[in-house]
Amino acid sequence: MQDKEDLEPTREVTLGPDHEFRFEVEFNTKVSIKLQKGTAEIFGTELAVGVTYTFSGRKAAVYTWHGCTLEVKGQFLVEYTANETPMTSYLNTHLALEQIRQNAKQNQDLGPRVLVIGPHDVGKTSLCKILVSYSLRQGGSPIYVSLDTTEGSITMPGTVTATCISNIIDVEEGFGSSATTAASMGSSTMPLAYYYGFESPAENVKLYKLVTSQLSEAIRSRMAVDEECRNSGFIIDTAGLIDNVGYDIIQHIIQDFNGNNISSSYHTHILTFFKKKKKKVNVLIVLGHERLYSDMNRIYGSSQKVSVVKLSKSGGVVERDRQFKIRLQRTKIHEYFYGTPKCELSPYSMLVNHDDIKIWRVGDVIAPSSALPLGMDSSSNETQLVKVDNYDMCLHSILAIINIDQTESENRILENNVAGFIYVSDVDEEKRKVTILSPSPGRLPKKHLLMGSFKWMET
Ligand SMILES: Nc1ncnc2c1ncn2[C@@H]1O[C@H](COP(=O)(O)OP(=O)(O)OP(=O)(O)O)[C@@H](O)[C@H]1O
């Protein structure tokens, strides 16, 4: 039987140079776009002529530098053509970064370390995609760092991740697809991830800073041994950070992504290299927020070490309501276990004994300082690990499997990265067993599991 989509009529959309076709599609509908003539790209990734790309639950734009003709099919929620885009300023930013990369190559130096900040929904992730794709198209291999825990652009929501981008970003599925599926299959290309477990950095600032510090340390080690990544630098995507907590976190990130506290176990020459070249963030891009730009300029503008750049928000960026974001999170979790339409996966449902695993969560409900006994600091329990003995609490939770050896102290759980994720689908307190959904069969690779605030219902 033919799909409903197959019966839809096709339409032609012609775009002039520097124009874009903006569209929105709902989760339960599918649309397709085919480039017939000319050149076009979606967030920096070029479309191939004659290939049909299918989209569902997406808001995006097909941009062309030189003009093109598209064949589109299906029911779009929104579709229009725009002739005003900030793409020229984005391209100029890329060219400036490329100049730093060329200098880095010639002088055995570090490539650009870019931090993109701005309020929610101004196109930070889209700009990062564009900058990463353009670098890749010029033969670079930059590290994409996602500190946006709401979205989980690379893997599960609640994680901070770093991925060395060496393949083109999938046009249909975006950043995460290849990494998600690779992660589920236990491939070595799994992104480096640390589990924060909450949606917003403001929910537990101390823990957020701790996991970002761990990530920056890991990136340092990667850059120390990988010349290609070292020359290409990294691009950090953030969540909307514009209030006081946000400013504190921005300053922490800028300080933290540096080479000062490199671990003493490294080879001496690498150590010397990093000591000489401070690996701090050196390009700060402020997207779509005048006050934030002015404040950052005041703090960092006089410093020779950080260039503060202001870029404007694209008129196409769509504000996504809470419901859409929750839907995106659910889709991400579903993709982790079941894959994407292009690469379907079959997860395994297994029974695990209580005694074979240890589940942890971080901190108690954080009380305001006024409610605590005299002399006690409310931040002290923000990174305190608490063992979960009542497994009913974990029902429908996503748990991160922490990559920590049996021999290591449990206190070091938060310092270790994530080996994978499982979902708790059932709990039997009487028989002391839990039913889990796991992307791979057999025993869990590690015993320690970290629980965050993310719940999911398999549908
Ligand atoms: N030019 C454009 N045309 C149409 N849609 C766009 C365009 N640029 C971005 N979008 C869409 O707008 C939405 C918001 O963009 P994006 O995720 O890049 O913003 P953000 O600032 O990273 O958001 P967050 O607050 O989640 O960090 C996304 O769905 C993105 O695909």
The ligand as an SDF file (V2000), in Angstrom:
LIG
                    3D

 31 33  0  0  0  0  0  0  0  0999 V2000
   17.3410   30.2800    9.8370 N   0  0  0  0  0  0  0  0  0  0  0  0
   16.4870   29.4470   10.4120 C   0  0  0  0  0  0  0  0  0  0  0  0
   15.3050   29.1400    9.8360 N   0  0  0  0  0  0  0  0  0  0  0  0
   14.4210   28.3190   10.4120 C   0  0  0  0  0  0  0  0  0  0  0  0
   14.6110   27.7300   11.6070 N   0  0  0  0  0  0  0  0  0  0  0  0
   15.7680   27.9900   12.2310 C   0  0  0  0  0  0  0  0  0  0  0  0
   16.7670   28.8490   11.6790 C   0  0  0  0  0  0  0  0  0  0  0  0
   17.8120   28.9140   12.5530 N   0  0  0  0  0  0  0  0  0  0  0  0
   17.4940   28.1190   13.5920 C   0  0  0  0  0  0  0  0  0  0  0  0
   16.2700   27.5620   13.4070 N   0  0  0  0  0  0  0  0  0  0  0  0
   15.5380   26.6670   14.3410 C   0  0  0  0  0  0  0  0  0  0  0  0
   15.1760   27.4200   15.4900 O   0  0  0  0  0  0  0  0  0  0  0  0
   15.2160   26.5780   16.6530 C   0  0  0  0  0  0  0  0  0  0  0  0
   16.0940   27.2290   17.7030 C   0  0  0  0  0  0  0  0  0  0  0  0
   17.4480   27.2880   17.2360 O   0  0  0  0  0  0  0  0  0  0  0  0
   18.6890   26.7550   18.0720 P   0  0  0  0  0  0  0  0  0  0  0  0
   18.4400   25.4120   18.6670 O   0  0  0  0  0  0  0  0  0  0  0  0
   19.8800   26.8940   17.2120 O   0  0  0  0  0  0  0  0  0  0  0  0
   18.6730   27.8560   19.2310 O   0  0  0  0  0  0  0  0  0  0  0  0
   19.4630   27.8310   20.6030 P   0  0  0  0  0  0  0  0  0  0  0  0
   19.7880   29.2200   20.9280 O   0  0  0  0  0  0  0  0  0  0  0  0
   20.6080   26.8640   20.5370 O   0  0  0  0  0  0  0  0  0  0  0  0
   18.3700   27.2550   21.5850 O   0  0  0  0  0  0  0  0  0  0  0  0
   18.5340   26.7840   23.1290 P   0  0  0  0  0  0  0  0  0  0  0  0
   17.8570   27.8430   23.9140 O   0  0  0  0  0  0  0  0  0  0  0  0
   17.8200   25.4850   23.2050 O   0  0  0  0  0  0  0  0  0  0  0  0
   19.9710   26.6540   23.4390 O   0  0  0  0  0  0  0  0  0  0  0  0
   15.7440   25.2380   16.1860 C   0  0  0  0  0  0  0  0  0  0  0  0
   14.6550   24.3600   15.9900 O   0  0  0  0  0  0  0  0  0  0  0  0
   16.4410   25.5510   14.8580 C   0  0  0  0  0  0  0  0  0  0  0  0
   16.4850   24.4320   14.0120 O   0  0  0  0  0  0  0  0  0  0  0  0
  1  2  1  0
  2  3  1  0
  2  7  2  0
  3  4  2  0
  4  5  1  0
  5  6  2  0
  6  7  1  0
  6 10  1  0
  7  8  1  0
  8  9  2  0
  9 10  1  0
 10 11  1  0
 11 12  1  0
 11 30  1  0
 12 13  1  0
 13 14  1  0
 13 28  1  0
 14 15  1  0
 15 16  1  0
 16 17  2  0
 16 18  1  0
 16 19  1  0
 19 20  1  0
 20 21  2  0
 20 22  1  0
 20 23  1  0
 23 24  1  0
 24 25  2  0
 24 26  1  0
 24 27  1  0
 28 29  1  0
 28 30  1  0
 30 31  1  0
M  END
$$$$
